[in-house]
Each structure stands twice: as C-alpha cells, then as structure tokens.
Amino acid sequence: MSFTQLDPSLPVTVEGKGKGYAFAVIDYGQEHHLIWVVALDDTGEIWSAPNPKVRVTANWTMGRKPAPANEVTTLRPAAVAG
C-alpha cells in the first residue's frame, strides 16, 4: 500500500457527492482501484472515493472538456461465485 500526498491538490468531482479537491491518493496494489482522498467544497466532508467515481474537472486552458454523462461509469457489485 502506498499513500501519496498531491501537491498541488486537484479539483475533482466525486460522483454522487459533489465537487472538491483531491489531496491524496491511496494505492492498495494491482487488484484494487486507486482511492482518491477528497475534501468536498459544499460540506467540508472528506471522502475516500474509488477511481471510477472520480472525475477531474473541466479546464479550458488545458483543453479538457467535461466528461459526457453517458461516459461516467458506475460501480456494480461483483458476482458471487457459487
């Protein structure tokens, strides 16, 4: 496991939670999603969000457009073997 503090923080949107700044990333290894540690703008809450739920915000200067709504993925529970 590795914990990396981001400097500078990155403006992101956490699906279902809102906009905020990611200030750290946790990497549990190849069998897991990256976990983004995000401080939310509206509530001040700090959430650890899995990679598929986090989107970097649009940036006109960098030529980065917002992700279309149909491209945002949602997590589905893994099938139970048996």
N, C-alpha and C positions, 0 to 999 in steps of 0.2 A: 504494500500500500504506500502511496506517496501523496503528500499534501503540498500543493503549490499555491503560494500567495500570488495573486495577479497584481502587477504594478505597471501601468495603471489599471484600475478596475474597468470592466467592460459593461456598457449599457446593454441590457438584455430584456427580453420579455419571457416570463415563465408562463406557459400555457395554463390557464385556469387560476392564476394568481395575480398577474399584472406585471408592470414594468419595475425594473430595479437595476442594481449594479452587482455584477458578479465580482467578488473579490478573492475567490479561491476556487481551486479545482481539486477534487479527490479522485485518485485513480486506484481502484482496487485490483486492477490487472485485466488480462485479456478476456476473461469470462464475464465482465461486468461493464455497464455503461459508465462513462465519466460522470461524476457528480459535481454539479456546479453549486457553489455556496453563494446565495444571492440575498442582498438586503433590498426589500421591496420599498418603493417610493411612497406609496399611499399609506401603508400601515406601520412601516418600520420593522416588520417581521423579517426574520432571517430564515430562509428555507434552503434545504439541500435538495436540488432538483436533478432528476436523471436527464442525461443528454438529449433524448428525444423530445423532452418537454421544454427545452430552452432554445430561444431564437435570438440572435444578435439583432439589434435594432437597425433600421434603415440609416444610411449615411450618404447623402447626396454627393459630398465631396469625394468619397471613395467609390462612388458609382454603385453602391449597394442598395438595391430596392427591397421593400418589404416582401417577405415570403407570401405567396398567394395562399389563401385559406385552405385550398384543397391540397396543398403540399405539406401542411403541418400534420405530423403523424401523431397518433395516439397510442398509448401502450395498451396491449391486450394481455390478459393473464396467460401464462404458459399452459399448454395442455398437460393434464395429469396422466402420467403413464399408468396403465393398469388394466 
